[in-house]
């Protein structure tokens, strides 16, 4: 099965990025859920939180102050040092 990763940055020629290998299981992983503060993103993340926890993952929640700007450096550092993977939610 072919998978495509879309780059939402709007770059005309995005740099080539190799995807990281997927873990064999979610059990034992610490997964950060990043709410970018758009309406209803929390609804999606709440359900995802339930599913990930039932799969044996530890889930940490984070929220950007605003969706209009990149996450602050300190927030990105916190996520990078506490989580083995992260999911960012965008919903309207």
Secondary structure in CASP SS format (residue, H / E / C, confidence):
PFRMAT SS
TARGET T0000
AUTHOR 0000-0000-0000
METHOD secondary structure of the structure
MODEL  1
X C 1.00
X C 1.00
X C 1.00
X C 1.00
X C 1.00
X C 1.00
X C 1.00
X C 1.00
X C 1.00
X C 1.00
X C 1.00
X C 1.00
X C 1.00
X C 1.00
X C 1.00
X C 1.00
X C 1.00
X C 1.00
X C 1.00
X C 1.00
X C 1.00
X C 1.00
X C 1.00
X C 1.00
X C 1.00
X C 1.00
X C 1.00
X C 1.00
X C 1.00
X E 1.00
X E 1.00
X E 1.00
X E 1.00
X E 1.00
X E 1.00
X C 1.00
X C 1.00
X C 1.00
X C 1.00
X C 1.00
X H 1.00
X H 1.00
X H 1.00
X H 1.00
X H 1.00
X H 1.00
X H 1.00
X H 1.00
X H 1.00
X H 1.00
X H 1.00
X H 1.00
X H 1.00
X H 1.00
X C 1.00
X C 1.00
X C 1.00
X E 1.00
X E 1.00
X E 1.00
X E 1.00
X E 1.00
X E 1.00
X C 1.00
X C 1.00
X C 1.00
X C 1.00
X C 1.00
X C 1.00
X C 1.00
X C 1.00
X C 1.00
X H 1.00
X H 1.00
X H 1.00
X H 1.00
X H 1.00
X H 1.00
X H 1.00
X H 1.00
X H 1.00
X H 1.00
X C 1.00
X C 1.00
X E 1.00
X E 1.00
X E 1.00
X E 1.00
X E 1.00
X C 1.00
X C 1.00
X C 1.00
END
